[in-house]
Amino acid sequence: MRNTLIRKQNITPEKAIKILSESGINIDKKDAQEVLDIMYFLAKLIVRQNFKK
């Protein structure tokens, strides 16, 4: 999925791991990147659907 979506990501996998670990969720770097990819994809989709021209 990452190759099809070219964009600037402000949250790095390392930062996501830190944020999630503070909530008791432990994931590795690969899983963190997949979570971020899905979140950015959904955010982009929601913006497109709600703010169509």
C-alpha positions in Angstrom: 0.0 0.0 0.0 2.8 2.4 0.8 4.1 2.4 -2.8 0.7 3.5 -4.1 0.3 6.4 -1.7 3.0 9.1 -2.0 2.7 11.7 0.6 4.4 13.4 3.5 3.9 11.6 6.8 4.4 13.7 9.9 4.3 10.7 12.3 7.2 8.2 12.0 6.8 4.6 12.9 9.1 5.2 15.8 6.9 7.9 17.1 3.8 5.8 16.6 5.4 2.9 18.6 6.2 5.4 21.4 2.6 6.8 21.5 1.0 3.3 21.4 3.3 1.9 24.0 2.2 4.7 26.4 -1.3 3.2 26.1 0.0 -0.3 26.7 0.0 -1.4 23.0 3.3 -2.9 21.9 4.0 -3.4 18.2 7.1 -3.6 16.0 8.2 -1.1 13.4 6.7 -3.0 10.5 3.3 -3.2 12.1 3.5 0.5 13.1 4.2 1.5 9.5 1.2 -0.6 8.3 -1.1 1.1 10.9 0.2 4.5 9.8 -0.4 3.6 6.1 -4.0 2.6 6.8 -4.6 5.7 8.9 -3.3 8.1 6.3 -5.2 6.3 3.6 -8.5 6.5 5.6 -7.9 10.2 6.4 -7.3 11.0 2.7 -10.4 9.1 1.7 -12.6 10.9 4.3 -11.3 14.3 3.2 -12.1 13.4 -0.5 -15.6 12.2 0.3 -16.5 15.1 2.5 -14.9 17.9 0.6 -15.5 17.0 -3.1 -15.6 19.9 -5.5 
